[in-house]
Amino acid sequence: MKLKKINTYELEKCYSIAPLSYQGKQHILVAAEKINKCLLFDLYGNPEETIWDGPGGTMSMVQVPGSDGCFLATQKFYSPNDSKEAEIVLVSPAGKDDWKVQTIAKLPFVHRFDILSRNGIHYLIACTLKSGHEYKDDWSSPGKIWGCRLPDGIGGYEEGRLLEFTCIKDGLLKNHGYCRCGGADDGYGLISADNGIFRVTPPDSPEDHWRIEQLTKEPASDVAAVDFDGDGEAELITIAPFHGEEIKIYHLEDGMYQETYRYERPAEFGHAIWAGTIYDKPAAVIGYRKGKREILAFTYENGYHADVLETDAGSANVMRYRRDGVECMVSANREINEIAFYEIERS
């Protein structure tokens, strides 16, 4: 597998990436970790609109299901040591370079979130990295998983009204990683923390409870899932521990996930992670932010294989997407302030 860089854009501390369907076309959102812009790009990496100039601090962005360009985003999460004011906002297009930003949840330390659907009802799952903070690198108050039912349609988000959450699970130290799995109406979230990896499934109806299953007990900073070996069960690929240098793959054996592969080299400050298919072949992509700052690809053929796709990138997040039959990738190369768009060449 090889990458061909087709476009770049400079954005200091670029971080969050998400797809966005808007005006009948597919686009890509990229936002900054620090006080900076959120931008809308076409699939060739050309900037189209500025969504906002600040405040930034954007860890996650997710389109509102069924909407034309409306999405939710975190703002004001600038680092684990500066995120007491973190919140979730609703962003709606009003015209070119004119987007309305409305606070819908004030949730200190909210890091990852997603919208999951079950039986036609949409739910918000939100993960707080920690629950309190008194001094730098204070981890004495573990994070939580929160959930709530979302209003039906954009019109349900009343100005000034904040969402009401229920705590799904608490006691999660360094509650950092999230990955959506499953289909449009039967999705679930994988959440990774120092306590391990958990599968969280929304309720079958608003009167029911969320379901939580612990899949591993070893610390994990980030997680993604794909069926590498074609046995019908997805493997878990992880970065461990928190912002760590180990890349591991877990295989389901006798109902338990067991470590089956470990990348032999250190990947210092691992952070970017994606898993799925590339040209119909299972694959995962991981980027790390210190040392050689490589972007790595992992595939399986009579064993696991790792290829270096890029060096000196320092990626915070990556995402594969398709454009006119061509497999592409966008990477927020945070450490060099570069949003990079690539075409993936067939191996």
C-alpha positions as CSV (number, residue, x, y, z in Angstrom):
1,M,0.0,0.0,0.0
2,K,1.3,3.5,-0.9
3,L,0.1,7.0,-0.6
4,K,0.2,9.8,-3.2
5,K,-0.2,13.2,-1.7
6,I,-2.5,15.3,-3.8
7,N,-3.2,18.4,-1.7
8,T,-2.3,20.1,1.5
9,Y,-3.6,23.0,3.6
10,E,-1.9,24.7,6.5
11,L,-3.9,24.8,9.8
12,E,-2.1,25.2,13.1
13,K,-2.8,22.2,15.4
14,C,-5.2,20.6,13.0
15,Y,-6.9,17.7,14.7
16,S,-10.5,16.6,14.1
17,I,-11.8,15.1,10.8
18,A,-15.3,14.1,9.8
19,P,-17.3,13.5,6.6
20,L,-20.2,15.8,5.8
21,S,-23.1,15.4,3.3
22,Y,-24.1,18.9,2.2
23,Q,-26.0,20.3,-0.8
24,G,-26.1,16.9,-2.5
25,K,-22.3,16.3,-2.3
26,Q,-19.8,14.7,0.1
27,H,-17.4,17.0,1.9
28,I,-14.8,16.8,4.6
29,L,-14.6,18.8,7.8
30,V,-11.3,19.5,9.5
31,A,-11.1,21.5,12.8
32,A,-8.2,22.5,15.1
33,E,-7.4,21.4,18.6
34,K,-6.4,24.9,19.7
35,I,-8.1,28.2,19.1
36,N,-8.4,28.1,15.3
37,K,-10.6,27.4,12.4
38,C,-13.0,24.7,11.3
39,L,-12.9,24.3,7.5
40,L,-15.0,22.5,4.8
41,F,-13.1,20.8,2.0
42,D,-14.1,19.0,-1.2
43,L,-12.9,15.5,-1.8
44,Y,-9.9,16.7,-3.7
45,G,-8.7,18.7,-0.7
46,N,-9.7,22.1,-1.9
47,P,-11.0,24.5,0.8
48,E,-14.7,25.5,0.2
49,E,-15.9,27.3,3.3
50,T,-14.8,28.5,6.7
51,I,-17.3,27.1,9.3
52,W,-15.8,29.1,12.2
53,D,-12.7,31.0,13.1
54,G,-12.8,30.0,16.8
55,P,-13.0,28.9,19.6
56,G,-11.7,25.6,18.4
57,G,-10.8,22.9,20.8
58,T,-12.6,20.4,18.6
59,M,-12.1,16.7,19.4
60,S,-15.1,15.2,17.5
61,M,-17.6,16.1,14.8
62,V,-20.7,14.1,13.7
63,Q,-23.4,14.9,11.2
64,V,-26.9,15.0,12.4
65,P,-28.7,12.0,10.7
66,G,-30.9,13.0,7.8
67,S,-29.8,16.6,7.8
68,D,-28.3,18.7,5.0
69,G,-25.0,19.8,6.4
70,C,-25.9,20.1,10.1
71,F,-23.5,18.6,12.5
72,L,-22.5,18.4,16.2
73,A,-19.0,19.2,17.4
74,T,-17.0,19.6,20.6
75,Q,-15.5,22.9,21.4
76,K,-13.2,24.3,24.1
77,F,-11.4,21.0,24.8
78,Y,-7.8,22.4,24.3
79,S,-5.9,19.6,26.2
80,P,-6.4,17.3,29.1
81,N,-5.2,20.2,31.3
82,D,-7.5,22.8,29.7
83,S,-11.0,21.4,29.1
84,K,-13.2,22.4,32.0
85,E,-15.3,24.6,29.7
86,A,-15.7,21.9,27.0
87,E,-19.2,21.7,25.4
88,I,-21.1,20.3,22.4
89,V,-22.5,22.6,19.8
90,L,-24.9,22.2,16.9
91,V,-23.7,23.8,13.7
92,S,-26.1,24.6,10.9
93,P,-25.5,26.2,7.5
94,A,-27.1,29.6,6.8
95,G,-25.1,30.6,3.7
96,K,-21.6,30.5,2.3
97,D,-19.1,31.0,5.1
98,D,-22.1,31.6,7.3
99,W,-22.8,28.8,9.8
100,K,-24.8,29.1,13.0
101,V,-23.2,27.6,16.1
102,Q,-25.5,26.9,19.1
103,T,-24.4,25.3,22.4
104,I,-26.6,22.3,23.2
105,A,-24.6,20.7,26.0
106,K,-22.1,22.0,28.6
107,L,-20.1,18.9,29.5
108,P,-16.7,19.5,31.1
109,F,-13.9,17.4,29.8
110,V,-16.1,15.9,27.0
111,H,-13.6,14.4,24.5
112,R,-15.3,12.0,22.1
113,F,-19.0,11.7,21.3
114,D,-21.2,10.1,18.6
115,I,-24.8,9.7,17.4
116,L,-26.1,6.1,17.5
117,S,-29.5,5.0,16.3
118,R,-31.7,2.1,17.4
119,N,-35.2,1.4,16.0
120,G,-35.4,4.8,14.3
121,I,-34.4,6.8,17.5
122,H,-31.2,8.8,17.7
123,Y,-29.1,8.8,20.8
124,L,-26.0,10.8,21.8
125,I,-23.2,9.0,23.5
126,A,-20.6,11.3,25.1
127,C,-17.3,10.4,26.8
128,T,-15.6,12.6,29.3
129,L,-11.8,12.1,29.6
130,K,-12.0,12.9,33.3
131,S,-14.6,14.3,35.7
132,G,-12.7,16.9,37.6
133,H,-9.4,18.8,37.5
134,E,-7.6,20.8,40.2
135,Y,-4.0,21.0,38.8
136,K,-1.9,20.0,35.8
137,D,-2.0,16.3,35.0
138,D,-4.6,15.7,37.7
139,W,-6.2,12.3,37.0
140,S,-7.8,11.8,40.4
141,S,-11.4,12.1,39.1
142,P,-12.0,9.4,36.4
143,G,-14.1,10.0,33.3
144,K,-17.6,8.8,32.5
145,I,-19.9,7.7,29.6
146,W,-23.0,9.8,29.2
147,G,-26.1,9.2,27.1
148,C,-29.3,10.9,26.1
149,R,-32.0,10.8,23.4
150,L,-31.6,13.4,20.7
151,P,-34.5,15.6,19.6
152,D,-36.3,14.6,16.4
153,G,-35.0,16.9,13.6
154,I,-33.1,20.1,13.7
155,G,-36.2,22.0,14.8
156,G,-36.1,20.1,18.1
157,Y,-33.0,22.0,19.3
158,E,-34.5,25.0,21.0
159,E,-32.3,28.0,21.5
160,G,-30.8,28.0,25.0
161,R,-32.1,24.6,25.9
162,L,-29.4,22.1,26.9
163,L,-29.5,18.3,26.5
164,E,-30.1,16.3,29.7
165,F,-27.7,13.3,30.1
166,T,-27.8,10.1,32.1
167,C,-24.5,8.6,33.3
168,I,-24.1,5.2,31.7
169,K,-20.8,4.3,33.3
170,D,-18.3,6.0,35.6
171,G,-14.9,5.3,37.0
172,L,-13.1,5.3,33.6
173,L,-9.5,6.5,34.0
174,K,-8.1,8.3,31.0
175,N,-11.4,7.7,29.0
176,H,-9.8,8.6,25.7
177,G,-10.8,6.4,22.7
178,Y,-13.9,5.8,20.7
179,C,-14.9,3.9,17.6
180,R,-18.3,3.5,16.0
181,C,-19.2,0.0,14.7
182,G,-22.2,-1.7,13.2
183,G,-24.8,-0.4,10.8
184,A,-27.0,2.8,10.6
185,D,-29.7,1.4,12.9
186,D,-27.8,-1.2,14.9
187,G,-24.6,0.6,15.7
188,Y,-22.6,0.5,18.9
189,G,-19.6,2.2,20.3
190,L,-16.2,0.9,21.4
191,I,-14.7,2.9,24.2
192,S,-11.1,2.6,25.4
193,A,-9.7,3.7,28.7
194,D,-7.1,2.5,31.3
195,N,-9.8,0.1,32.5
196,G,-9.9,-1.7,29.1
197,I,-12.2,-1.7,26.1
198,F,-16.0,-1.6,26.4
199,R,-18.8,-2.1,23.9
200,V,-21.7,0.2,24.6
201,T,-25.0,-0.3,22.8
202,P,-28.0,2.1,22.9
203,P,-31.3,1.0,24.3
204,D,-33.9,-0.7,22.2
205,S,-36.4,2.0,23.3
206,P,-36.1,5.2,25.4
207,E,-37.5,3.3,28.3
208,D,-34.8,0.7,28.3
209,H,-31.2,0.8,29.5
210,W,-27.9,1.1,27.6
211,R,-26.0,-2.1,27.5
212,I,-22.3,-2.3,28.4
213,E,-19.9,-5.2,27.9
214,Q,-16.3,-5.3,28.8
215,L,-14.2,-6.8,26.0
216,T,-10.6,-6.4,27.4
217,K,-9.1,-5.4,30.7
218,E,-5.7,-4.0,29.6
219,P,-5.3,-0.2,29.2
220,A,-6.0,1.2,25.8
221,S,-5.8,4.7,24.5
222,D,-7.6,4.2,21.2
223,V,-9.4,1.3,19.4
224,A,-10.7,0.4,16.0
225,A,-12.2,-2.9,14.7
226,V,-12.1,-4.8,11.4
227,D,-12.2,-8.5,10.5
228,F,-8.6,-8.9,9.3
229,D,-8.5,-12.7,8.9
230,G,-12.0,-13.2,7.4
231,D,-13.3,-15.5,10.2
232,G,-16.5,-13.5,10.6
233,E,-15.5,-11.7,13.8
234,A,-13.8,-8.3,13.9
235,E,-10.4,-8.0,15.5
236,L,-9.6,-5.1,17.8
237,I,-6.6,-3.0,17.0
238,T,-5.4,-0.7,19.8
239,I,-2.9,1.9,20.8
240,A,-1.8,1.4,24.4
241,P,-1.5,2.7,27.0
242,F,-2.8,6.3,27.1
243,H,-1.0,8.2,24.3
244,G,1.3,5.2,24.3
245,E,3.7,3.5,22.0
246,E,2.3,0.0,21.7
247,I,0.1,-1.2,18.8
248,K,-1.7,-4.4,19.5
249,I,-4.3,-6.6,17.8
250,Y,-6.8,-8.7,19.8
251,H,-8.6,-11.8,18.3
252,L,-11.8,-13.3,19.7
253,E,-11.1,-16.7,21.0
254,D,-13.7,-18.7,23.0
255,G,-15.7,-15.6,23.8
256,M,-12.7,-13.6,25.0
257,Y,-10.4,-11.1,23.2
258,Q,-6.8,-12.3,23.4
259,E,-3.7,-10.4,22.2
260,T,-2.6,-12.1,18.9
261,Y,-0.2,-9.5,17.5
262,R,2.0,-6.7,18.7
263,Y,3.9,-4.3,16.4
264,E,7.6,-4.8,17.0
265,R,8.7,-1.2,17.0
266,P,7.7,1.7,19.3
267,A,5.1,4.1,17.9
268,E,5.6,7.0,20.4
269,F,2.5,9.0,21.3
270,G,0.2,6.9,19.1
271,H,-3.0,8.7,18.4
272,A,-4.5,8.5,14.8
273,I,-6.5,5.3,14.2
274,W,-8.8,4.0,11.5
275,A,-9.9,0.6,10.4
276,G,-12.1,-0.7,7.6
277,T,-11.4,-1.8,4.0
278,I,-9.1,-0.4,1.3
279,Y,-9.9,-1.6,-2.1
280,D,-12.1,-4.3,-0.5
281,K,-9.2,-5.6,1.7
282,P,-9.3,-5.3,5.5
283,A,-6.8,-2.8,6.8
284,A,-6.0,-0.4,9.6
285,V,-4.1,2.9,9.6
286,I,-2.3,4.3,12.7
287,G,-0.3,7.5,13.1
288,Y,1.9,8.5,16.0
289,R,3.1,12.0,17.0
290,K,6.6,11.7,18.3
291,G,9.9,10.1,17.1
292,K,9.6,9.3,13.4
293,R,6.0,10.4,13.4
294,E,5.0,7.7,10.9
295,I,1.7,6.8,9.4
296,L,1.4,2.9,9.4
297,A,-0.8,0.5,7.5
298,F,-1.7,-2.9,8.9
299,T,-3.0,-5.8,6.8
300,Y,-3.3,-9.5,7.0
301,E,-2.2,-12.3,4.6
302,N,-0.9,-15.4,6.3
303,G,-0.1,-13.2,9.2
304,Y,-0.1,-9.5,10.0
305,H,2.0,-7.1,8.0
306,A,2.9,-3.4,8.7
307,D,3.9,-0.9,6.0
308,V,5.1,2.7,6.5
309,L,2.9,5.0,4.5
310,E,4.4,8.4,5.5
311,T,7.1,9.8,7.8
312,D,7.4,13.0,9.7
313,A,3.7,13.6,9.7
314,G,2.6,13.5,13.3
315,S,-1.0,12.6,12.6
316,A,-3.7,13.2,15.2
317,N,-6.5,11.7,13.2
318,V,-6.9,9.9,9.8
319,M,-9.9,8.9,7.7
320,R,-10.3,6.9,4.5
321,Y,-12.9,7.9,2.0
322,R,-13.9,7.1,-1.6
323,R,-13.9,9.6,-4.5
324,D,-15.1,8.4,-8.0
325,G,-13.9,4.8,-7.4
326,V,-10.5,5.9,-6.0
327,E,-9.6,5.2,-2.4
328,C,-8.4,8.3,-0.6
329,M,-7.2,9.4,2.9
330,V,-7.1,12.6,4.8
331,S,-4.8,13.1,7.7
332,A,-4.6,15.9,10.3
333,N,-0.8,16.0,10.5
334,R,-1.0,18.0,13.7
335,E,2.7,18.1,14.5
336,I,3.6,19.9,11.2
337,N,0.3,21.9,11.0
338,E,-0.7,20.2,7.8
339,I,-4.0,18.9,6.5
340,A,-2.9,16.3,4.0
341,F,-5.0,14.7,1.3
342,Y,-3.8,11.4,-0.3
343,E,-4.8,9.0,-3.0
344,I,-4.2,5.4,-2.0
345,E,-2.4,3.4,-4.7
346,R,-3.3,-0.2,-5.2
347,S,-0.7,-2.6,-3.9
